Amino acid sequence: MIKVGDKLPNVTVKVMGKDGPEDIKTDQIFSGKKVVLFAVPGAFTPTCSAAHLPGFVVNYDQIIEKGVDTVACMSVNDVFVMDAWEKDQNAENLLMVADGNADFAEALGLDMDGTGFGMGVRSKRFAMIAEDGVVTALEVDEKGFEKSSAENILSLL
């Protein structure tokens, strides 16, 4: 599993662009920037939609005021689901990252087996702060979302 001080792997993920889905390398997201990335097991799932993502939407301005360039939300969903979730949650300020095949989650060592819930391979619930592609803080939740909440990440900035 990735840890504080490690360089993030460079993996291709997807974002929704003006003209449709676009490939983006994680180096493009993190290089030369201070980024808060939080990951959820699934878009539109109860805890993720009711509490986790909304916390980052509500606290976005405070996070940016702490010198963060990008606040990104990642899930192992396709780019169309992430785009719909962004619109549903009024999360236009966030970078919604679709890790559809769990390539980034697996490269981080933060994937989980959700087959028991009919979800296949997913990302664990976590949040990190990275500066120029190097992890400076990492919070992984085994239960709940307190460690990876916007409020906790804000306290670490």
Residue pairs with C-beta under 8 A, 6 or more apart in sequence:
1 108
1 109
1 110
1 140
2 8
2 108
2 109
2 110
2 135
2 138
3 135
3 138
4 135
4 136
4 137
4 138
5 134
5 135
6 134
6 135
7 133
7 134
7 135
8 26
8 27
8 30
8 108
8 130
8 133
8 134
8 135
9 26
9 104
9 107
9 108
10 25
10 26
10 27
11 25
11 26
11 99
11 103
11 104
11 107
12 23
12 24
12 25
12 26
12 103
13 23
13 24
13 25
13 26
13 74
13 97
13 98
13 99
13 100
13 103
13 104
14 21
14 22
14 23
14 24
14 78
14 79
14 82
14 97
14 98
14 100
15 21
15 22
15 24
15 79
15 82
15 95
15 96
15 97
15 98
16 22
16 79
16 80
16 82
16 83
16 86
16 96
16 98
21 79
21 80
21 98
24 97
26 104
27 133
29 35
29 37
29 70
29 72
29 95
29 97
30 130
30 132
30 133
31 132
31 133
32 132
33 69
33 70
33 131
33 132
34 67
34 68
34 69
34 70
34 129
34 130
34 131
34 132
35 68
35 69
35 70
35 71
35 72
35 129
35 130
35 131
36 56
36 63
36 68
36 70
36 71
36 72
36 127
36 128
36 129
36 153
36 157
37 72
37 73
37 74
37 97
37 127
37 128
37 130
38 52
38 56
38 71
38 72
38 73
38 74
38 126
38 127
38 128
38 148
38 150
38 153
39 73
39 74
39 75
39 99
39 105
39 110
39 123
39 124
39 125
39 126
39 127
39 148
40 48
40 52
40 53
40 73
40 74
40 75
40 123
40 125
41 48
41 75
41 76
41 112
41 114
41 119
41 122
41 123
41 124
41 125
42 48
42 75
42 76
42 77
42 114
42 119
42 122
43 49
43 75
43 77
43 81
43 82
43 84
43 85
44 81
44 85
44 88
47 144
47 145
48 75
49 85
49 88
49 89
51 145
51 149
52 125
52 145
52 148
52 149
53 73
53 85
53 89
53 91
53 94
54 89
55 149
55 150
55 151
56 63
56 71
56 73
56 91
56 94
56 150
57 89
57 90
57 91
57 93
57 94
58 150
59 150
59 151
59 154
60 71
60 93
60 94
62 154
63 71
63 150
63 153
63 154
63 157
64 71
66 154
66 157
67 157
68 129
68 157
70 95
71 93
71 94
71 95
72 94
72 95
72 96
72 97
73 82
73 91
73 94
73 95
73 96
73 97
74 97
74 98
74 99
74 104
74 105
74 123
75 81
75 82
75 85
75 97
75 98
75 99
75 122
75 123
76 99
76 100
76 101
76 102
76 105
76 111
76 120
76 121
76 122
76 123
77 85
77 98
77 100
78 98
78 100
79 98
79 100
81 98
82 96
82 97
82 98
83 96
85 91
85 96
86 92
86 94
86 96
97 104
99 105
99 123
102 111
102 120
102 121
102 122
102 123
104 123
105 111
105 121
105 122
105 123
105 124
106 121
110 123
110 124
110 126
110 140
111 121
111 122
111 123
111 124
112 121
112 122
112 123
112 124
113 121
113 122
114 120
114 121
114 122
115 121
124 140
124 141
125 140
125 141
125 145
125 148
126 138
126 139
126 140
126 141
126 147
126 148
127 138
127 139
127 147
127 148
127 149
127 152
127 153
128 135
128 137
128 138
128 139
129 135
129 136
129 137
129 138
129 153
129 156
129 157
130 136
137 153
137 156
139 147
139 148
139 152
139 153
139 156
140 147
140 148
141 147
141 148
146 152
